[in-house]
Amino acid sequence: MKLVREHINEKFTDESDPIKDMGIGMRSKWEHILNKWDDECETCDCIFDRYFRKYCNKIDSVYETEIVRLVFNTVDKMLKNKSLTQQESFDITFKEEVKDSEDDDIFYPVFRIRRTVARILEAIFKIKVDPKLSKSVNEKFTADSDPIHDMNIGIKTLIKNWFLLIGVQEFSYKKYVRITRKGEINLLSGITLQDKINGNLPEFIKFNRVSGNFNVGSCNLTTLRGCPNFVGRDFTCNYNKLTSLEYSPKIVRGMYDCSYNKIKFTKEDVRKVCKAKDMIFV
């Protein structure tokens, strides 16, 4: 027994941290995960699979990158800023990350992620935080405010539901659609709305950049309001009821086709509103 006690005591000195030396506690587990990440060059999804997946459901795995980033940033903030409580570190991290996510055009359900991150923090690091919005967040809303507008989530829900309504699959929506803080849509592919809409685009739909083709031909449009500013390939708005090219894309890298509308446009009409790189059909 004496030899065992001496062997354990040898690990500690006056300057040592027993919790760290014994390999227990939040900091030790945190450093273990970081070292594994560095040593094996693991990506976020590998870290998620190795340490976090068993605490999540299938839906959470869609947001594995965001979950890993939020867990890491929360723990890092707790370790570096001792003046904050664990709950304050958790709330501040989410406030910063949600703002950053909007800047990066990332969209995900905030409360579900908060709840999952809180579950992981408790299971792995023994950190207990309340996943619900804190009082400071709730104070943002007054009797005269509109919570949907204040939280900037209403427009995103409308946009997503519209895409699903016109037949875009949810996995495609998550992969290709990005919504900016202004509520504008960046599309990492092309889209054909022909035979999918009958009439003008809804007021809440405003495309900004579309990487591929943008086709709104034969949609009974009377205005191009909502069409993108930039189209990476062809722009087609033929066989409509247009009398003006107002709201036309400003840049089209491919073909521009506005033929067979209520009035006959000229190539000069197109060039006044758009820099079309390839052929113009009027």
TORKOL-4160 file (C-alpha; in steps of 0.2 Angstrom, whole numbers, padded with zeros to 4 digits, m for minus):
282
<pt num="1" X="0000" Y="0000" Z="0000"/>
<pt num="2" X="0014" Y="0012" Z="0004"/>
<pt num="3" X="0022" Y="0009" Z="m0013"/>
<pt num="4" X="0006" Y="0013" Z="m0022"/>
<pt num="5" X="0004" Y="0029" Z="m0012"/>
<pt num="6" X="0021" Y="0035" Z="m0015"/>
<pt num="7" X="0019" Y="0031" Z="m0033"/>
<pt num="8" X="0003" Y="0042" Z="m0034"/>
<pt num="9" X="0011" Y="0056" Z="m0024"/>
<pt num="10" X="0026" Y="0057" Z="m0035"/>
<pt num="11" X="0015" Y="0063" Z="m0049"/>
<pt num="12" X="0011" Y="0079" Z="m0039"/>
<pt num="13" X="0022" Y="0094" Z="m0035"/>
<pt num="14" X="0019" Y="0110" Z="m0026"/>
<pt num="15" X="0016" Y="0118" Z="m0043"/>
<pt num="16" X="0006" Y="0104" Z="m0050"/>
<pt num="17" X="m0013" Y="0104" Z="m0053"/>
<pt num="18" X="m0019" Y="0087" Z="m0046"/>
<pt num="19" X="m0035" Y="0088" Z="m0057"/>
<pt num="20" X="m0025" Y="0090" Z="m0073"/>
<pt num="21" X="m0011" Y="0078" Z="m0067"/>
<pt num="22" X="m0024" Y="0064" Z="m0064"/>
<pt num="23" X="m0032" Y="0066" Z="m0081"/>
<pt num="24" X="m0049" Y="0071" Z="m0075"/>
<pt num="25" X="m0059" Y="0087" Z="m0075"/>
<pt num="26" X="m0065" Y="0098" Z="m0089"/>
<pt num="27" X="m0048" Y="0105" Z="m0095"/>
<pt num="28" X="m0040" Y="0088" Z="m0096"/>
<pt num="29" X="m0054" Y="0081" Z="m0106"/>
<pt num="30" X="m0054" Y="0096" Z="m0117"/>
<pt num="31" X="m0035" Y="0095" Z="m0120"/>
<pt num="32" X="m0037" Y="0076" Z="m0124"/>
<pt num="33" X="m0050" Y="0080" Z="m0138"/>
<pt num="34" X="m0039" Y="0094" Z="m0145"/>
<pt num="35" X="m0023" Y="0083" Z="m0145"/>
<pt num="36" X="m0033" Y="0069" Z="m0154"/>
<pt num="37" X="m0039" Y="0081" Z="m0166"/>
<pt num="38" X="m0021" Y="0088" Z="m0169"/>
<pt num="39" X="m0012" Y="0071" Z="m0169"/>
<pt num="40" X="m0024" Y="0063" Z="m0181"/>
<pt num="41" X="m0029" Y="0078" Z="m0192"/>
<pt num="42" X="m0047" Y="0074" Z="m0189"/>
<pt num="43" X="m0061" Y="0085" Z="m0196"/>
<pt num="44" X="m0076" Y="0091" Z="m0187"/>
<pt num="45" X="m0087" Y="0076" Z="m0193"/>
<pt num="46" X="m0074" Y="0064" Z="m0186"/>
<pt num="47" X="m0074" Y="0073" Z="m0169"/>
<pt num="48" X="m0093" Y="0072" Z="m0169"/>
<pt num="49" X="m0093" Y="0054" Z="m0173"/>
<pt num="50" X="m0079" Y="0050" Z="m0160"/>
<pt num="51" X="m0085" Y="0060" Z="m0145"/>
<pt num="52" X="m0102" Y="0068" Z="m0148"/>
<pt num="53" X="m0114" Y="0057" Z="m0159"/>
<pt num="54" X="m0120" Y="0045" Z="m0145"/>
<pt num="55" X="m0127" Y="0061" Z="m0136"/>
<pt num="56" X="m0137" Y="0066" Z="m0152"/>
<pt num="57" X="m0151" Y="0061" Z="m0162"/>
<pt num="58" X="m0151" Y="0058" Z="m0181"/>
<pt num="59" X="m0158" Y="0076" Z="m0185"/>
<pt num="60" X="m0143" Y="0083" Z="m0175"/>
<pt num="61" X="m0130" Y="0075" Z="m0186"/>
<pt num="62" X="m0135" Y="0086" Z="m0200"/>
<pt num="63" X="m0128" Y="0101" Z="m0190"/>
<pt num="64" X="m0112" Y="0092" Z="m0184"/>
<pt num="65" X="m0100" Y="0105" Z="m0189"/>
<pt num="66" X="m0110" Y="0119" Z="m0180"/>
<pt num="67" X="m0112" Y="0107" Z="m0165"/>
<pt num="68" X="m0093" Y="0104" Z="m0164"/>
<pt num="69" X="m0089" Y="0122" Z="m0166"/>
<pt num="70" X="m0101" Y="0128" Z="m0153"/>
<pt num="71" X="m0095" Y="0115" Z="m0140"/>
<pt num="72" X="m0077" Y="0119" Z="m0143"/>
<pt num="73" X="m0080" Y="0138" Z="m0142"/>
<pt num="74" X="m0091" Y="0137" Z="m0126"/>
<pt num="75" X="m0078" Y="0126" Z="m0117"/>
<pt num="76" X="m0064" Y="0137" Z="m0123"/>
<pt num="77" X="m0073" Y="0153" Z="m0117"/>
<pt num="78" X="m0076" Y="0145" Z="m0100"/>
<pt num="79" X="m0057" Y="0140" Z="m0098"/>
<pt num="80" X="m0051" Y="0157" Z="m0103"/>
<pt num="81" X="m0063" Y="0169" Z="m0095"/>
<pt num="82" X="m0065" Y="0165" Z="m0076"/>
<pt num="83" X="m0075" Y="0181" Z="m0073"/>
<pt num="84" X="m0090" Y="0173" Z="m0083"/>
<pt num="85" X="m0101" Y="0160" Z="m0076"/>
<pt num="86" X="m0103" Y="0144" Z="m0086"/>
<pt num="87" X="m0121" Y="0149" Z="m0091"/>
<pt num="88" X="m0115" Y="0166" Z="m0096"/>
<pt num="89" X="m0101" Y="0158" Z="m0107"/>
<pt num="90" X="m0114" Y="0147" Z="m0115"/>
<pt num="91" X="m0126" Y="0161" Z="m0119"/>
<pt num="92" X="m0112" Y="0173" Z="m0125"/>
<pt num="93" X="m0105" Y="0159" Z="m0137"/>
<pt num="94" X="m0122" Y="0156" Z="m0145"/>
<pt num="95" X="m0125" Y="0175" Z="m0147"/>
<pt num="96" X="m0109" Y="0177" Z="m0156"/>
<pt num="97" X="m0110" Y="0161" Z="m0166"/>
<pt num="98" X="m0128" Y="0164" Z="m0172"/>
<pt num="99" X="m0122" Y="0181" Z="m0178"/>
<pt num="100" X="m0108" Y="0174" Z="m0187"/>
<pt num="101" X="m0118" Y="0160" Z="m0194"/>
<pt num="102" X="m0130" Y="0173" Z="m0202"/>
<pt num="103" X="m0114" Y="0182" Z="m0209"/>
<pt num="104" X="m0109" Y="0166" Z="m0217"/>
<pt num="105" X="m0126" Y="0162" Z="m0224"/>
<pt num="106" X="m0128" Y="0147" Z="m0213"/>
<pt num="107" X="m0146" Y="0142" Z="m0207"/>
<pt num="108" X="m0150" Y="0130" Z="m0193"/>
<pt num="109" X="m0163" Y="0128" Z="m0179"/>
<pt num="110" X="m0155" Y="0138" Z="m0164"/>
<pt num="111" X="m0164" Y="0130" Z="m0150"/>
<pt num="112" X="m0162" Y="0112" Z="m0155"/>
<pt num="113" X="m0143" Y="0116" Z="m0157"/>
<pt num="114" X="m0143" Y="0124" Z="m0139"/>
<pt num="115" X="m0151" Y="0109" Z="m0132"/>
<pt num="116" X="m0139" Y="0097" Z="m0140"/>
<pt num="117" X="m0124" Y="0107" Z="m0135"/>
<pt num="118" X="m0130" Y="0108" Z="m0117"/>
<pt num="119" X="m0132" Y="0089" Z="m0117"/>
<pt num="120" X="m0115" Y="0086" Z="m0123"/>
<pt num="121" X="m0107" Y="0098" Z="m0111"/>
<pt num="122" X="m0115" Y="0089" Z="m0096"/>
<pt num="123" X="m0111" Y="0072" Z="m0103"/>
<pt num="124" X="m0093" Y="0074" Z="m0107"/>
<pt num="125" X="m0087" Y="0089" Z="m0097"/>
<pt num="126" X="m0100" Y="0089" Z="m0082"/>
<pt num="127" X="m0105" Y="0106" Z="m0086"/>
<pt num="128" X="m0123" Y="0110" Z="m0083"/>
<pt num="129" X="m0131" Y="0124" Z="m0092"/>
<pt num="130" X="m0149" Y="0129" Z="m0096"/>
<pt num="131" X="m0153" Y="0127" Z="m0115"/>
<pt num="132" X="m0167" Y="0139" Z="m0114"/>
<pt num="133" X="m0165" Y="0157" Z="m0119"/>
<pt num="134" X="m0159" Y="0167" Z="m0104"/>
<pt num="135" X="m0167" Y="0182" Z="m0096"/>
<pt num="136" X="m0156" Y="0194" Z="m0105"/>
<pt num="137" X="m0161" Y="0187" Z="m0122"/>
<pt num="138" X="m0180" Y="0187" Z="m0118"/>
<pt num="139" X="m0178" Y="0206" Z="m0112"/>
<pt num="140" X="m0175" Y="0210" Z="m0131"/>
<pt num="141" X="m0194" Y="0208" Z="m0133"/>
<pt num="142" X="m0207" Y="0220" Z="m0127"/>
<pt num="143" X="m0226" Y="0221" Z="m0128"/>
<pt num="144" X="m0224" Y="0231" Z="m0144"/>
<pt num="145" X="m0211" Y="0220" Z="m0152"/>
<pt num="146" X="m0213" Y="0207" Z="m0165"/>
<pt num="147" X="m0202" Y="0192" Z="m0159"/>
<pt num="148" X="m0202" Y="0184" Z="m0176"/>
<pt num="149" X="m0194" Y="0200" Z="m0183"/>
<pt num="150" X="m0183" Y="0203" Z="m0168"/>
<pt num="151" X="m0175" Y="0185" Z="m0170"/>
<pt num="152" X="m0174" Y="0187" Z="m0189"/>
<pt num="153" X="m0181" Y="0169" Z="m0191"/>
<pt num="154" X="m0198" Y="0173" Z="m0199"/>
<pt num="155" X="m0192" Y="0176" Z="m0217"/>
<pt num="156" X="m0180" Y="0161" Z="m0216"/>
<pt num="157" X="m0195" Y="0150" Z="m0212"/>
<pt num="158" X="m0206" Y="0157" Z="m0226"/>
<pt num="159" X="m0192" Y="0155" Z="m0239"/>
<pt num="160" X="m0188" Y="0137" Z="m0234"/>
<pt num="161" X="m0207" Y="0133" Z="m0235"/>
<pt num="162" X="m0208" Y="0141" Z="m0252"/>
<pt num="163" X="m0194" Y="0130" Z="m0259"/>
<pt num="164" X="m0202" Y="0115" Z="m0252"/>
<pt num="165" X="m0218" Y="0120" Z="m0259"/>
<pt num="166" X="m0211" Y="0121" Z="m0277"/>
<pt num="167" X="m0203" Y="0104" Z="m0275"/>
<pt num="168" X="m0186" Y="0107" Z="m0269"/>
<pt num="169" X="m0181" Y="0092" Z="m0258"/>
<pt num="170" X="m0175" Y="0096" Z="m0240"/>
<pt num="171" X="m0158" Y="0089" Z="m0243"/>
<pt num="172" X="m0156" Y="0100" Z="m0258"/>
<pt num="173" X="m0162" Y="0115" Z="m0249"/>
<pt num="174" X="m0149" Y="0112" Z="m0235"/>
<pt num="175" X="m0135" Y="0109" Z="m0248"/>
<pt num="176" X="m0138" Y="0123" Z="m0260"/>
<pt num="177" X="m0148" Y="0137" Z="m0252"/>
<pt num="178" X="m0140" Y="0151" Z="m0242"/>
<pt num="179" X="m0150" Y="0165" Z="m0234"/>
<pt num="180" X="m0141" Y="0182" Z="m0230"/>
<pt num="181" X="m0144" Y="0193" Z="m0215"/>
<pt num="182" X="m0154" Y="0204" Z="m0227"/>
<pt num="183" X="m0166" Y="0189" Z="m0231"/>
<pt num="184" X="m0159" Y="0188" Z="m0249"/>
<pt num="185" X="m0156" Y="0171" Z="m0257"/>
<pt num="186" X="m0139" Y="0164" Z="m0263"/>
<pt num="187" X="m0141" Y="0148" Z="m0273"/>
<pt num="188" X="m0126" Y="0137" Z="m0276"/>
<pt num="189" X="m0134" Y="0129" Z="m0291"/>
<pt num="190" X="m0146" Y="0134" Z="m0304"/>
<pt num="191" X="m0165" Y="0133" Z="m0303"/>
<pt num="192" X="m0180" Y="0131" Z="m0316"/>
<pt num="193" X="m0196" Y="0139" Z="m0310"/>
<pt num="194" X="m0205" Y="0135" Z="m0326"/>
<pt num="195" X="m0221" Y="0125" Z="m0323"/>
<pt num="196" X="m0218" Y="0127" Z="m0304"/>
<pt num="197" X="m0225" Y="0145" Z="m0301"/>
<pt num="198" X="m0239" Y="0154" Z="m0310"/>
<pt num="199" X="m0238" Y="0172" Z="m0307"/>
<pt num="200" X="m0225" Y="0184" Z="m0299"/>
<pt num="201" X="m0212" Y="0178" Z="m0286"/>
<pt num="202" X="m0219" Y="0181" Z="m0268"/>
<pt num="203" X="m0213" Y="0197" Z="m0260"/>
<pt num="204" X="m0202" Y="0188" Z="m0247"/>
<pt num="205" X="m0192" Y="0179" Z="m0261"/>
<pt num="206" X="m0177" Y="0190" Z="m0267"/>
<pt num="207" X="m0163" Y="0180" Z="m0275"/>
<pt num="208" X="m0146" Y="0189" Z="m0274"/>
<pt num="209" X="m0133" Y="0177" Z="m0283"/>
<pt num="210" X="m0137" Y="0161" Z="m0293"/>
<pt num="211" X="m0122" Y="0151" Z="m0298"/>
<pt num="212" X="m0131" Y="0141" Z="m0312"/>
<pt num="213" X="m0146" Y="0144" Z="m0324"/>
<pt num="214" X="m0161" Y="0154" Z="m0318"/>
<pt num="215" X="m0176" Y="0150" Z="m0328"/>
<pt num="216" X="m0193" Y="0159" Z="m0325"/>
<pt num="217" X="m0200" Y="0156" Z="m0343"/>
<pt num="218" X="m0218" Y="0153" Z="m0345"/>
<pt num="219" X="m0223" Y="0158" Z="m0327"/>
<pt num="220" X="m0235" Y="0172" Z="m0332"/>
<pt num="221" X="m0224" Y="0185" Z="m0324"/>
<pt num="222" X="m0228" Y="0204" Z="m0326"/>
<pt num="223" X="m0212" Y="0209" Z="m0316"/>
<pt num="224" X="m0195" Y="0203" Z="m0313"/>
<pt num="225" X="m0195" Y="0208" Z="m0295"/>
<pt num="226" X="m0186" Y="0195" Z="m0285"/>
<pt num="227" X="m0175" Y="0189" Z="m0299"/>
<pt num="228" X="m0156" Y="0188" Z="m0294"/>
<pt num="229" X="m0143" Y="0202" Z="m0297"/>
<pt num="230" X="m0131" Y="0189" Z="m0303"/>
<pt num="231" X="m0133" Y="0174" Z="m0314"/>
<pt num="232" X="m0118" Y="0162" Z="m0316"/>
<pt num="233" X="m0125" Y="0154" Z="m0332"/>
<pt num="234" X="m0141" Y="0157" Z="m0343"/>
<pt num="235" X="m0156" Y="0169" Z="m0338"/>
<pt num="236" X="m0172" Y="0165" Z="m0346"/>
<pt num="237" X="m0188" Y="0175" Z="m0344"/>
<pt num="238" X="m0197" Y="0171" Z="m0361"/>
<pt num="239" X="m0215" Y="0168" Z="m0364"/>
<pt num="240" X="m0221" Y="0180" Z="m0350"/>
<pt num="241" X="m0231" Y="0196" Z="m0349"/>
<pt num="242" X="m0217" Y="0208" Z="m0346"/>
<pt num="243" X="m0218" Y="0226" Z="m0351"/>
<pt num="244" X="m0202" Y="0231" Z="m0342"/>
<pt num="245" X="m0185" Y="0224" Z="m0338"/>
<pt num="246" X="m0184" Y="0232" Z="m0321"/>
<pt num="247" X="m0177" Y="0221" Z="m0308"/>
<pt num="248" X="m0168" Y="0211" Z="m0321"/>
<pt num="249" X="m0151" Y="0203" Z="m0316"/>
<pt num="250" X="m0137" Y="0216" Z="m0318"/>
<pt num="251" X="m0124" Y="0202" Z="m0323"/>
<pt num="252" X="m0128" Y="0187" Z="m0333"/>
<pt num="253" X="m0113" Y="0176" Z="m0338"/>
<pt num="254" X="m0122" Y="0166" Z="m0351"/>
<pt num="255" X="m0137" Y="0168" Z="m0362"/>
<pt num="256" X="m0150" Y="0181" Z="m0359"/>
<pt num="257" X="m0168" Y="0177" Z="m0366"/>
<pt num="258" X="m0182" Y="0189" Z="m0364"/>
<pt num="259" X="m0192" Y="0184" Z="m0380"/>
<pt num="260" X="m0210" Y="0182" Z="m0383"/>
<pt num="261" X="m0216" Y="0194" Z="m0369"/>
<pt num="262" X="m0231" Y="0207" Z="m0369"/>
<pt num="263" X="m0219" Y="0219" Z="m0378"/>
<pt num="264" X="m0205" Y="0215" Z="m0389"/>
<pt num="265" X="m0189" Y="0221" Z="m0381"/>
<pt num="266" X="m0173" Y="0226" Z="m0390"/>
<pt num="267" X="m0155" Y="0221" Z="m0387"/>
<pt num="268" X="m0152" Y="0239" Z="m0382"/>
<pt num="269" X="m0166" Y="0237" Z="m0369"/>
<pt num="270" X="m0156" Y="0222" Z="m0361"/>
<pt num="271" X="m0139" Y="0231" Z="m0362"/>
<pt num="272" X="m0146" Y="0246" Z="m0352"/>
<pt num="273" X="m0150" Y="0235" Z="m0337"/>
<pt num="274" X="m0138" Y="0220" Z="m0339"/>
<pt num="275" X="m0121" Y="0215" Z="m0343"/>
<pt num="276" X="m0125" Y="0199" Z="m0353"/>
<pt num="277" X="m0109" Y="0190" Z="m0358"/>
<pt num="278" X="m0116" Y="0178" Z="m0372"/>
<pt num="279" X="m0130" Y="0179" Z="m0384"/>
<pt num="280" X="m0146" Y="0190" Z="m0381"/>
<pt num="281" X="m0163" Y="0183" Z="m0388"/>
<pt num="282" X="m0177" Y="0196" Z="m0389"/>
